[in-house]
Amino acid sequence: MTFDEMAAIHAACFTTPKPWSAAEIASTLDGAFVFVLTEPSGFLIGRVVAGEAELITLAVDPSARKRGTGGRLVDGFLAEAKLRGAESVFLEVAANNLPAQSLYARKGFEPKGKRRGYYQTPAGARLDALVLMRAI
């Protein structure tokens, strides 16, 4: 999957947080310890540092949802994170993103905190992020 294809999927999925451009995706993937998993209709970017994994972003084309793509990508992320030495995983998810929260709960993630005003909507309003974690 190309950076442009990933950016198009990300733009179809998000307004908050702001969708990433192809250049932002390329820059993120250039970082140390970062990896990407892809499926034809989605992708996940994660990293592992010092025994802790972060799920940075997960995007599945809205027209392809409810077919298990997100779940397969999260499962692949957990397996890859374990191979890279992670003992725990965390992520942030928008407080209003109930479908993502449901997916993460099914995969064993639990709420551990809140980042107040973490995201900014296109209209300028602030939106909380929930911090979810799980052990591997």
N, C-alpha and C positions, 0 to 999 in steps of 0.2 A: 504494500500500500504506500502510495507516495505521500509526501507532506501535504500537497494540495488536496488529495483525497481525504486525508485526516482532517484538515482544516474545514473542508466542506461538511463533513459529518459533525464536527464540533460545533459549527455555526448552526446546523439544523437542530442541535440539542440544547444549546444554551443561549440565553441572553444575560443571565446572572448565574455564575460569573461570566464576564465578558468572553465571548468565543475567541479562541486562539487562532492567529494567522499561521500560515505555513512556515513563515520565518520564526515565529515564537515556538512552534513545535520543534523545528530543527534545532533551535538554540537549546531548548530544554533537553532534547535527546543527546546533545553534545556534552551534557554535564556528566561528571564522574558518578559512577554507580547507578546510572539511570538505564532503564530498559523499556522496551515497548513490546506488547503482544497485540496481534491483529487477527481479525476475522474479516471476511468479505464486507460485512456491514458494520464493523465497529473496531475500536481499539482501546487499549488501556496503557497508560504510562505509569511506571512505578520506579522506586529506587530503594536500595538497601544501604544503610550506613550504620556501622557500629552495632550490629545486631538488631536494628529496628528498621522496619520497612514502612514506606509511605506509598499509599495509592494516590497518585497525583491527580489523575483524571481518568474517567471512564466515559466513553461516548459510543452509543449505538444509534444508528440511523433510525429515526422515529418510525419509518415505514417497515422496519424489520424487527420491531420490538415484540415481546411476548413469544419469542421463539427460542429462548435459552442462551442467546448470544452473551448477554451481560453476565449471566451465571457462569458460563464457560470461561469467560475472560477473568472473572474474579478467581475461579478455581485455579486457572493457569498462573495467575499472579501469586496466589498463596503458595503454590508448588515452587515457582521460581524464586520467591523470596526465601523460602526454606532452604533451597539449594545454595543460595547466596549467604546463608548464615543468619537470617532473621529469626528472632525468637518471638517478636511481637509485631503487630501491624497497626497503623493508624491512618485515618483519613479525615477530611473535613467534607461535610455535605450541607448544602443550603437547607435551612430549617423548613422551607416550604417544598422541598423536593421529596415528597412522600413515596413515589415509586422507587427512588434510589434507596431511601431509608429502609423500605421493605426488603429489597434485594439484599442489602448489607445485613439486616437482621437475620434473614434466612441463612446467610453464610457465617453466622456466629459473632458478628460485630455487636458491641454494646456501647451505649452512650457513656462517655467519660467526662464530658465538659461541653462548654459553649463558648464560642468566640463572638462576643456581642459586636454587631455592626461590621462583621468581617467582609461581607460582600457589598458592593454598591450596584443598585439596579440602573438600567439605562436612564430612568427618570431622576436618579440621584438619591433615592431612598436607601437606607442602610438595612441590611438583612443579616441576621445571625447565621453562623455556621455551627453545626453540631460536630463535636469531635467524637469519633467512634473508634473503638479499639478491639482487638482480639489477640489472643495468644496463638502461636503456630505450634 
